[in-house]
Amino acid sequence: MNQQPVVVLIHGLFGFRKLLWLEYFNGVRSLYESMGLRVLTPGLPWAGTIEQRAQALALQLKHEQGPLHLLAHSMGGLDGRYWITHMDGDHKVASLTTLSTPHRGSSVSEHINSGLSPLRLFPGARSLTRPALKSFNANTPDSPTVCYRSYSAYRPIAEQVWSLRRFGKIIQQLEGNNDNLVSVHSAQWGDHINTLPCDHFELIFRDFWLNPFRKRNKFDPMPIYRDIGEWILQHQNSSKEKLVAP
């Protein structure tokens, strides 16, 4: 086993490991390394299905011994769950923490797939409907050896980015409070830690709010990532204590 805790940052649908100088989890690697954590950032098929992305995740982590702590945004949480349950990831994963992951699907995906949006052409977008995730959950039970944790997010419709506000309204009507892409209900899995006051993209340091006539409270996600890092360190230490206990 690695003595140094290892964090695996898993990006979401249409995401990237690094684009030029910009990282998906901008600044999180530096934060965690300063806390004594080793950080891995696998690159997954940006528009692939859950299974395709999980296969890429497994391939890139096959030489890691564990224990690994997965930290995933959006669809990345589903990729992690698939790898853990169906591809023996549970042998090396200690925890999975998800940030606004559509564990129960999103009505936005159904809206996109029923219309003429070009996004419906991508298999990843088609795999995030509520019926698809109902089947996924029935066939992907949690591993009893892995700690599952989740954060949801919520911005009122009036505070959501105008270009995505119609998605927020669809989800609000069908599922309730949301971050403009994923409902609070859908994002809750395992031990639900908190509902954060932000939209889907603020969680990864992307603030697309461009309304000069209306202000909204700023959200800084870095304290949340620090809290998660501190939890990982505590979890790792408590696991070591159990191993050496008489």
N, C-alpha and C positions, 0 to 999 in steps of 0.2 A: 504494500500500500504506500501511496505517496504521503509523506509527512506534511507537505505543504498543501493546503486546501486548493483545489482547482475549480475555477468557475468557467462554465461554458456559456457564452453569450449567443443566443439563437435569434436571428432576425426573422421578421415576418414576411408575408406575401409581398412580392414586388420589392423586397428589400435587398440589401447588399452587405457584404462584409466590410468593404471599404471602397469608396468611389473617389479617386484622386486623393485628396488630403482628408476627406470627410469620412468618418466612421459612422456606422449605423447607431451604435451606442456611444455617442460622442463624449469623450472624456471619462467614461466608466472604466476603461482599461487602466488608465493612469491612476485613478482613484483606488482601484482594487490592488494594484501592484504596490501602491504606497501603504496598503493595509497588510501586506504580506501574503496576498493571494496570487496564485498563478492564473492567468487568463487565456482562454482559447476562444477564437472567433471563427468557427467554420462557415464556409460559404455554401449556401444551399441553392438548388434550382429556383430562380426568382419567381417563376410562375407555375411551378410544378405542383403535383398533388401531394397530399400528406404522406403517402407511402413513398413517393419518389424523393421527397425531401428527407424523410426519415432514413432512407437507404443511404443518401449522401452523408447524413450526419453520422450514421454507424461506420461508414467507410473511413471518414476523417478522424474518428475517435477510436478506431480498432486497436491502436497500439497504446492507448491510455489504460492504466491499471485501475484507476479510481482510488478513493471515492471521488466522484464528480458531482458538482452542484450545478444543475442546469438553471439558467435564468433566461426566460424566453418572452419576447413581445409578440402579441397577436397570434398569428397562425403558428409561429414557432413553438408555442406551447403544445399544440396538437402533434407536431412532428416529434417533440420530445416524448409525449405520452405513447405514441406508436412505437418508437424505438425501445422504450422501456418495456412495454408489454409484449410486443411481437418479435423483437429482434435481440432478446437477451440483454437489453440495456440495463435491466434491473441488477445484473451482476456487478455493475460498476457505478451505478448512480445512487447517490445518497439522498438527493432532494431535487425537486423541480418547483421553481417559483415562476408563476406566469403573470404577465402584465397585460390586462385587457385581451385575453385569449377568448375567442368565441367557442367555448367548450360545448355549448348547445346550439351552435350555428348562429347565423345572422339573417334576418329578414331582408337585409340589403342584398345579400347574395341571391336570394330568390327573385328580388325585384330586377336585378341586373340580368339574370339568366332568362327571365320571361320577356325581356324587351329587346331592343336593338343595340344595346351598349356593346362596344367592341371588347369590353372586359369579359363578356360571356365566352369569348373564344379561348380564354386561358383556362386550362384544367384546374388550376389552383382555386380560381374564383368559383368554379362549379362545385367544388368539394366542400364549400362552407355553408351550404343551405341547412336549415333546421332539420329537415328529414334526413339529410346525409349524416349529420352529426348525431342524430338519434340512433341511427344504425351503428355509427362509429363507437359511440359510448357503450352500446349493448355488447359490442364485440371487443372492447378494449378496457377490461377491468383494471383498476389500479393495482399496482404491486404492493403487497403488504410490507415490503422492506424499504419502500421509498416514501419520503415525506413530501406530500403535495401541498403547496401553498399558493395562494392567488391574491391578486389585487384587481379590483375593478375601477372604472373611472366614470365620471359624470360631469357634463357641462349642460346647463339649461339650454334649450333650443336657441334662445336669444343670444347666447354667448358662444354658439358654435360657428365655425368658419362658414361664411355664406355659401361658398361653392359646394359644401357638403351638407348644408342644413336640411335639404330635402331628404337626405338619407336619415338624418336624425329624427325627422318628423315621422318617417315610415316606421322606424324602430319604436319611437315613443307610442305610436298608436297600437302596434302589435305586441310589443314586448316591455315597454316601460322606459324608465330613465336609461340614458346611454351616453356614450362619448362621441357620437356621430357615426360610428361604425359597428360598435358592439354594445349590447345592453349590459347593465349591471348584473342582471340575473344570469346571463350567459357566461359572464366572466368569472363567476364564482365556482371554484373547484377546490376540493380538499379543505384545508384550513384557510378560510377567507380572512385576510388580514385587515383590509380597509378598502373603502371606496374613495378614490382620490379626486380632488376637485380640478379636473383637467380634461382635455379632449384626447383622442386617440394618438395624435402625433406629438403632443406636448410630452408624452411619456418618453419619447426618444429625442427630446430637445429640438423639436421642429414646431415653432410657433408661427402659424400661418394667419394669425389674426391681423387683418389690414383694414380695420374700420376706423376712420378718423373721427366719426361722429359718436362712437360709443366705446367706452373703455371696459375692460374686464380685468379682474385680478390676475396678476402674473402667477404662474406656477413654475417652481423650480424643482425638477425631478431628482436632483442630485442627493438631497437628504434621504429620499426613499432608497436610492441605490446604496447609500452608506448604511442605512438600517439593515438592508438585505445582506450586505457584506459582513456586518457585525453579527447578524444571526448565523451566517454560515460559519464564522469563526467559533461561535459558541457551540454550535451543533457539532462541529468537528472535535472540539475539545471534550464535549460530553461523551462523544462516541469513544474517544481514546480512553477516558476514565472507565467506561464500561468494560473495555477490552482488558485493562490491567487490574480490574477489581478482583479480589480473591474469591 
